[in-house]
Amino acid sequence: MILAFGLGYVVYDTYNVTKSTIRVEGTLIELSPEEMAAASSLIIEGKINDITQPQWNTEDGNEPEVIEDADAIYRDITIKVNKTHKGEELDEVVVRVYGGETEKIIMDMENAPEFTENENVLLFLNVDDSPANKTNSTDHYAVVGSYQGKFKVKNDKVDNKKEKIQLNEMVDIIETHKDDENPLQ
């Protein structure tokens, strides 16, 4: 996520008496499918099996006493992999998405990809190297280019907020550009 998304200024607003909202905004680098294919270490098609409840990225998963820059609410999305287009072939992949709502706080991450259970997806992924991955864990991935790297798969088409094309066209793009030089380095 850090490769294509710079965190912006964090603003605290009073949502109501019991909840506060943290809005995280930033400049999103626009990426083409060709660039995402080159920049990704893993590209998969699969089905969303599970979405965890939002929790904090603290040791105990609870809200920190003082919220600092690298503190974040996240959800882990478990995907059953049907096809691997680039990278290590895995049966299951965990994708971490920052943002969400806990008992007291709403963390609104601008441009974060949205997932629903049982959704079929095509994902452009890298190991999560964001500052919010405080332990530098390599057991989960982040979507390349935020929402740009997440496509719904339906009726042999893939689409996201930015584009809609035939699945076979996207696979051709991936195959043609997956070994290109990473444009984000």
N, C-alpha and C positions, 0 to 999 in steps of 0.2 A: 504494500500500500504506500509506503513512503516514497517509492520510486516515482509515483505519478500523482501524489497528493501531498501538498504542503499544508501543515496545520496552520490555521489562522488564529486570530485573536479569540480568546474564550470569554464569553459574556454570561454573567449570571443574572437571570430575571426571576422575579417572583411569579410562579405559575398560579399558585393559590396558597392558602394558609399552610398546607402540608407538603407541597411539592415545589421544588425549584427546577428550572431548566438550564442546562448547560448547552449552548449552541456552539458547535465547532464548525467553522467555515474555513475555506481555503481556496486557492487557485488550483483548478484541475487542468492538468496538461491533456489536451485532446490527443487521443491515440487512435490510429487506424487499426483495423484487424491485422494488417501486415506487421505493423510495429508491435502490437501485442503478441503476435506469434513469435517474433524474434526475442522479445523481452521476457517471455514466460519460461519458467523451468518445467512447468507441468501444464498440459492442456488436456482436459477430460470432458467426456460426456457422462452424465449419470443422473441419478434420481435422489432427491432430498429424502433421507430417512428420518432425521431427527434434528430438532432445533432446541438447544438448551434454553433454560430460563436465563434472563439477563443477570449478570453478576459483575462485581468489580474485579479488576486485575491486581488485587492485593493477595497476600499469602492466604488469608482466610476467606477471600471472596466477598468480604463485607466492605462497606463504605469507609474510606480512610477518614481520620479525624480532621485532617486538612487536605483538601483536594489540590493536587499540584498538576503541572503540565502533562506528565506521563500517566496520570491516573485516568482510567477509563472504564466504562461499563462495556461489556461485550457479550456476545452469544456465539456459541460454537455450532456450526452447521455440519452435520454428518451426511456425506454423499456416498451412495453405493455406486461405484464406478462401473459403467457399461463398456466404455471404450477409452483408450488412452491414445491421444494424437501426438503427444510429446512428453518425454520424461519417463520416470520409473513407473512400471505397471503395478498398480495397487488395487486391492479389492475395495478399499474404503478410504476416503479422504476427509479430513476435518478442516473446514474453512472458518476462520475467526472473522467476525464482523463486529466492528466497534460501534457503540451506540445502543440505546435501549432504555428501558424504564425499570427502576427499582422502587422500593417502597417510598423513598423520599425524593429521588432525583430522576429527572428525564434528561438523557444525554442525546441530543439531536445532532447526528453527524451528517452534514451536507454531502450529498452525492454518494452516500453509502449504498451498496447493492441491497436489494430486498429479496428475501427468500420465503417460500411457503412449503410446508410439508407436501411430499409426493410430487413436487414439481420436477419436470425433466429439464436439465440444464446443460449448457456447454460453458465451461469455465476456463479462463486464462489465469494461471496461478503462479505465485512465487512463495517461498518460505517467508513467513511474516518477519520482516526486519524493522518494523515500526518501533518508535520509542515506547509505545504502550505494551510491547512484548518485553517486559522488564527482565524476565529470566533468560531471554534469548533462546527460548524453547524452539526446537525444530520439528515439533510434533503436529504442527498445524500450518495452514497456508493462508495467504491473503489474496484477494482478487486484484489482479493487475488493472490499474486505471480505474479503480473504484467501480461504479456501476457499469462502466464501458466494457469491462472484462467478464460480465455475467450476461449470458443469453438464455432465454427460455427456448426450449425445443418443442415444437408442436407442428404436426402435419408436414414433416420434412422441411420446415422453415425454422430459422433462428431469429430472435428479435430481442432488442432492449430499447431503452429510451431513445437511443440514437439512430439505430438502423434495423432493417429487416431484410434478410436475404435467404436464399435457398440454403439448406444445410450442406448440400454437396458443393456449393460455391464456397462456403466458409471452410469446409474441409480442404478444398483445393488451395485456398489462400494459406491455410496453416501449413500444408505440405510444402508449398512453394517457398514460404518465408520462415519456417521454424528454425532454420540453421543460419539465418542472416545475423549480422552483427547486432548486438543489443543496442538500440537507439537511446536507451535511458542511461547508459554508462559513459 
